[in-house]
Amino acid sequence: MLCHRTCVRLMTNSATINLNHHGLGPLGAQALAITDMHTTTLELADNSLLAEGARYLTEMLRANFTIHNLDLSDNHLQSAGAECVAKMLLENISIKSLKLSGISFSENRNILSVSFQSNYRVKELDLSHNQFCESKHHKCMYVHAANNDGLEVLDLSWNHLRMKAAVAFCAGLKVNTTLKHLDLSFNGFGNEGALALGEALKFNNTLVHLDLNNNCMSDEGASLLCKGLEANDTLRVLQVLQGALTLVSVVKNTPKMPSRRSTYNVLVNENFVQLLELICLEHPSLEVHYGGVGGFIAKKPCKRVNPMKVIQDYLDQRKLRLWDFFRNIDKDGTMRVPVVDFRKAVQQSSIPLEKFQIEQLTQRLDRDRTGIVDYR
């Protein structure tokens, strides 16, 4: 206990206290709780705090007004610990970001729902890896989370969210007015959930990023989802493994989506690439990321060529410099060109690059996804 207190005192004036994976246990949590902290970020993931440790910390957090970011993930809090957190959220006014991933909360009790109804100060919430079942209590929690008009980022991945619970969540999402980033990956939405989600997207006008990877969705489900995408003009990033061809097809017939950035981390075929090339002519700012182009198993794979080397060889043959290539695109001389303009210039030139090679190159030149290529 003395060791824990000494360690904590040395860090209390830091803006960020990161004690992830330190094996603090309940006693370590108690040492933290009785310390006068002036930190803004407290990271305590994977410390076996248990419900007892959660009780110590939440008592402190009721009166703490400096901590804005709190991570209590993977601490075996279980229902008793989750209840302590829920009660704390009814009183705390400073926490903006809360991570409760993998807290081993699986009992059928309506613990967190009340907090979601009353707390509008938390902007980012991570409830991933909790394996919530489809009980009426957890379904109620999903609805309140979707209805919360404070949350901007919500992670519900790996939670057995499916069937009636998925439909109930989508009903709340339909009228949500604040959520911007939503992670629903590794659940079980299926075609029924895809239909409900598509209906929600027709009316939701705030969601910008949606992750639907691994949700047991067939091409039929993707088609149902697309009906909602046709009426939605705010979503910019969509991540989905299944039904990629169907989803790309809908873009071709949807003029409202000129700037949609869609991500499909999946192996595609040549038909997909050909369709994508046609679509990009109409929607030049569309970005589709995929794992690669596949074919018959017996087909010998082509040798990978560095797209940048292809451009360099092309310029060398014409006795041009790479600098000249970028300067022709950069009319303002800022040494920064939009990805859209760069892609268009490469496509309109006679540089021998396939569509997927151009996409690989733009991803490499714009690693942070800023939409700008800095060639200084």
C-alpha positions in Angstrom: 0.0 0.0 0.0 2.8 2.4 0.9 4.6 1.6 -2.4 1.4 2.3 -4.3 0.9 5.7 -2.6 4.6 6.7 -3.2 4.3 5.9 -6.9 1.1 7.8 -7.3 2.3 10.9 -5.5 5.1 11.2 -8.0 2.6 11.4 -10.9 -0.3 13.4 -9.5 0.8 16.7 -11.1 1.2 15.2 -14.6 -1.5 16.0 -17.2 -1.7 12.3 -18.0 -1.4 9.4 -15.6 -0.8 6.2 -17.6 -0.8 3.1 -15.3 -2.1 0.6 -17.8 -1.0 -3.0 -17.2 0.6 -2.3 -13.8 -1.3 -4.8 -11.7 -2.6 -2.2 -9.2 -5.5 -4.2 -7.9 -8.0 -2.8 -5.4 -5.3 -1.4 -3.1 -3.7 0.5 -5.9 -7.1 2.0 -6.8 -7.5 3.0 -3.1 -4.1 4.7 -3.1 -5.1 6.7 -6.2 -8.5 7.6 -4.7 -7.1 9.3 -1.6 -4.6 11.3 -3.6 -5.3 14.9 -4.6 -5.0 14.6 -8.4 -4.8 17.5 -10.9 -4.5 15.3 -14.0 -6.9 15.5 -17.0 -6.3 11.9 -18.3 -6.3 8.8 -16.1 -5.6 5.5 -17.8 -6.0 2.4 -15.7 -6.7 -0.4 -18.2 -5.9 -4.0 -17.3 -5.2 -3.6 -13.6 -7.6 -6.2 -12.0 -9.2 -3.3 -10.0 -12.4 -5.4 -9.5 -15.6 -4.0 -8.1 -13.8 -3.0 -4.9 -11.3 -0.8 -6.8 -14.1 0.7 -8.9 -15.9 1.7 -5.7 -12.8 3.5 -4.3 -12.2 5.4 -7.6 -15.8 6.3 -8.3 -16.1 7.8 -4.8 -13.2 10.1 -5.6 -14.5 10.9 -9.1 -17.8 12.2 -7.7 -15.9 15.2 -6.4 -13.1 15.4 -9.0 -13.6 18.2 -11.6 -10.2 17.9 -13.5 -10.3 14.4 -15.0 -11.7 14.5 -18.5 -10.5 11.2 -19.9 -10.9 7.9 -18.0 -10.0 4.4 -19.0 -11.2 1.5 -16.8 -11.1 -1.2 -19.5 -10.4 -4.9 -18.8 -10.6 -4.6 -15.0 -13.1 -7.3 -14.2 -15.5 -4.7 -12.7 -18.5 -7.0 -13.3 -22.0 -5.8 -12.5 -21.1 -4.4 -9.0 -18.3 -2.3 -10.4 -20.4 -1.2 -13.4 -23.1 -0.1 -10.9 -20.5 2.1 -9.1 -19.5 3.7 -12.4 -23.2 4.3 -13.3 -23.9 6.1 -10.1 -20.8 8.2 -10.4 -21.9 9.3 -13.9 -25.1 10.7 -12.4 -23.0 13.2 -10.4 -19.7 13.7 -12.2 -19.7 16.8 -14.6 -16.1 16.6 -16.0 -15.6 13.3 -17.7 -15.8 13.7 -21.5 -14.2 10.4 -22.6 -14.9 7.0 -20.9 -13.6 3.6 -21.8 -15.3 0.6 -20.3 -14.2 -2.1 -22.7 -14.1 -5.7 -21.4 -15.4 -5.0 -17.9 -17.0 -8.5 -17.7 -20.5 -7.0 -17.2 -22.9 -9.7 -18.4 -25.7 -9.9 -15.8 -29.2 -9.0 -16.9 -29.5 -5.9 -14.9 -30.5 -2.4 -16.0 -27.4 -0.7 -14.6 -26.0 1.7 -17.2 -29.2 2.6 -18.9 -30.2 5.3 -16.3 -26.8 6.9 -16.7 -27.2 7.2 -20.5 -30.6 8.8 -19.9 -29.2 11.5 -17.6 -25.6 12.1 -18.5 -25.0 14.3 -21.6 -21.5 15.4 -20.8 -19.7 12.2 -21.9 -18.8 12.7 -25.6 -16.8 9.5 -26.2 -17.9 6.1 -24.9 -16.2 2.7 -25.4 -18.3 -0.3 -24.4 -16.6 -2.8 -26.7 -15.9 -6.4 -25.8 -18.6 -6.8 -23.2 -20.6 -9.6 -24.9 -23.9 -8.0 -23.9 -26.6 -10.6 -24.4 -30.0 -9.9 -26.0 -31.9 -9.4 -22.7 -34.5 -6.7 -22.3 -32.2 -4.8 -19.9 -29.3 -4.7 -22.4 -31.7 -3.9 -25.2 -32.9 -0.9 -23.1 -29.3 0.1 -22.7 -28.7 0.1 -26.4 -31.7 2.3 -27.0 -30.6 4.8 -24.4 -27.1 4.9 -25.8 -28.5 5.5 -29.3 -30.9 8.2 -27.9 -28.2 10.0 -25.9 -27.9 13.5 -27.3 -24.4 14.1 -25.9 -22.4 11.2 -27.3 -20.3 11.9 -30.4 -18.2 8.7 -30.5 -19.6 5.3 -29.5 -17.9 1.9 -29.7 -20.2 -1.1 -29.3 -18.0 -3.6 -31.2 -17.8 -7.3 -30.0 -21.1 -7.2 -28.1 -23.5 -9.8 -29.6 -25.7 -6.9 -30.7 -28.1 -8.6 -33.0 -31.8 -9.3 -34.0 -34.3 -7.4 -31.8 -31.5 -5.6 -29.9 -30.0 -4.4 -33.2 -33.4 -3.2 -34.5 -34.0 -1.4 -31.2 -30.6 0.4 -31.4 -31.3 1.5 -34.9 -34.6 3.0 -33.8 -32.7 5.2 -31.4 -30.0 6.0 -34.0 -32.8 7.2 -36.4 -33.5 10.2 -34.2 -30.0 10.8 -32.8 -28.7 14.3 -33.5 -25.1 14.2 -32.1 -23.4 10.9 -32.9 -20.6 11.2 -35.5 -18.5 8.1 -35.1 -20.1 4.7 -34.6 -18.3 1.3 -34.4 -20.7 -1.7 -34.6 -18.1 -4.2 -35.9 -18.1 -7.9 -34.9 -21.7 -8.1 -33.9 -24.6 -9.9 -35.6 -26.7 -7.3 -37.3 -27.4 -9.7 -40.3 -29.9 -8.8 -42.9 -32.6 -7.8 -40.4 -30.3 -5.4 -38.7 -29.1 -4.1 -42.1 -32.7 -3.2 -43.0 -33.2 -1.4 -39.7 -29.9 0.4 -40.1 -30.7 1.5 -43.6 -34.0 2.9 -42.4 -32.1 4.8 -39.7 -29.6 6.3 -42.2 -32.5 7.7 -44.2 -33.2 10.1 -41.3 -29.9 10.5 -39.4 -28.0 13.5 -40.6 -25.0 13.6 -38.2 -23.2 10.3 -38.5 -19.9 10.6 -40.4 -18.1 7.3 -39.8 -19.7 3.9 -39.5 -17.9 0.6 -39.0 -20.0 -2.5 -39.9 -17.2 -5.1 -40.4 -18.1 -8.7 -39.6 -21.8 -8.5 -39.1 -23.1 -11.6 -40.9 -24.5 -9.4 -43.7 -25.1 -11.0 -47.1 -25.4 -9.2 -50.4 -29.1 -9.0 -49.7 -28.4 -7.2 -46.5 -26.0 -4.9 -48.2 -28.7 -4.1 -50.7 -31.1 -3.2 -47.9 -28.5 -1.0 -46.3 -28.0 0.8 -49.6 -31.6 2.0 -49.7 -30.7 4.1 -46.6 -27.4 5.3 -48.2 -29.3 6.6 -51.2 -31.1 9.1 -49.0 -28.1 9.9 -46.7 -25.7 12.7 -47.6 -23.6 13.0 -44.4 -21.9 9.6 -44.0 -18.3 9.9 -45.2 -16.6 6.6 -44.1 -18.2 3.2 -44.3 -16.3 0.1 -43.3 -17.9 -3.2 -44.3 -16.5 -6.6 -45.4 -19.6 -8.2 -47.0 -21.5 -6.9 -50.0 -18.8 -4.6 -51.3 -19.9 -4.9 -54.9 -23.5 -4.1 -54.1 -22.5 -1.1 -52.0 -20.2 0.3 -54.7 -22.9 -0.2 -57.3 -25.3 2.0 -55.4 -22.8 4.9 -55.5 -22.9 4.8 -59.3 -26.6 5.6 -59.2 -26.5 8.1 -56.2 -25.5 11.6 -57.1 -25.8 12.8 -53.5 -22.5 11.0 -52.6 -19.7 12.9 -54.4 -17.4 13.0 -51.3 -18.1 9.7 -49.6 -15.0 7.9 -48.4 -15.8 4.2 -48.2 -13.6 1.5 -46.9 -14.0 -2.2 -47.7 -11.1 -4.2 -46.3 -11.8 -7.2 -48.6 -10.2 -9.1 -51.5 -12.0 -8.0 -54.7 -12.2 -9.3 -58.3 -11.5 -7.6 -61.6 -15.2 -6.8 -62.2 -15.2 -4.8 -59.0 -12.2 -2.8 -60.1 -13.7 -2.1 -63.5 -16.9 -0.9 -62.0 -15.0 1.2 -59.5 -13.0 2.9 -62.3 -16.3 3.9 -64.0 -17.7 5.3 -60.7 -14.6 7.3 -59.9 -15.0 9.2 -63.2 -18.4 10.5 -61.9 -17.3 10.7 -58.2 -13.6 11.7 -58.3 -13.3 12.2 -54.5 -14.6 8.7 -53.7 -12.0 6.5 -51.9 -12.5 2.7 -51.8 -9.8 0.8 -49.9 -9.6 -2.9 -50.4 -7.2 -5.7 -49.6 -6.2 -6.5 -53.2 -7.4 -8.0 -56.4 -7.9 -11.8 -56.5 -8.7 -14.4 -59.2 -8.4 -18.1 -59.8 -6.3 -19.9 -57.3 -4.2 -21.4 -60.1 -3.5 -18.0 -61.5 0.1 -16.9 -61.0 0.2 -13.7 -59.0 1.7 -10.6 -60.7 4.9 -9.2 -59.4 4.2 -6.2 -57.2 5.5 -3.0 -58.6 6.1 0.2 -56.6 3.6 2.8 -58.1 6.0 5.6 -57.3 8.8 3.9 -59.3 6.4 3.6 -62.2 5.8 7.4 -62.1 9.5 8.0 -61.7 10.4 5.8 -64.7 7.7 7.5 -66.8 9.2 10.9 -66.0 12.8 9.8 -66.6 11.9 8.6 -70.1 10.6 12.0 -70.9 13.4 13.8 -69.1 11.1 15.3 -66.5 11.4 15.7 -62.8 9.0 14.6 -60.1 9.0 18.2 -58.9 7.7 19.3 -62.4 4.9 16.7 -62.2 3.6 18.1 -58.9 4.1 21.7 -59.9 1.8 21.2 -62.8 -0.9 20.1 -60.4 -0.1 22.8 -57.8 -1.3 25.9 -59.5 -1.0 28.0 -56.3 2.5 27.0 -55.5 1.7 25.9 -52.0 3.6 22.6 -52.3 0.5 20.9 -51.1 -2.1 19.3 -53.5 -5.5 17.8 -52.8 -5.6 14.0 -53.1 -8.5 14.4 -55.6 -6.4 16.6 -57.9 -3.4 14.2 -57.6 -5.5 11.2 -58.5 -7.2 13.0 -61.4 -3.8 14.1 -62.8 -2.4 10.5 -62.7 -5.6 9.1 -64.3 -5.6 11.7 -67.1 -1.9 11.1 -67.9 -0.5 8.2 -69.8 1.3 6.8 -66.8 0.8 3.0 -66.9 -0.8 2.5 -63.5 -3.9 0.4 -62.7 -6.7 1.9 -60.5 -5.7 -0.2 -57.5 -2.1 1.0 -57.8 -3.2 4.6 -57.9 -5.2 4.0 -54.7 -2.2 2.3 -53.0 -0.1 5.4 -53.9 -2.6 7.9 -52.6 -2.9 6.0 -49.4 0.9 6.0 -49.0 1.3 9.7 -49.8 -1.6 10.6 -47.5 -1.1 8.3 -44.5 -3.0 10.5 -42.1 -6.1 10.7 -44.4 -6.0 14.5 -44.4 -7.0 14.6 -48.1 -3.8 16.5 -48.9 -0.4 15.4 -50.4 2.5 17.4 -49.1 5.4 17.0 -51.7 7.9 19.2 -49.9 
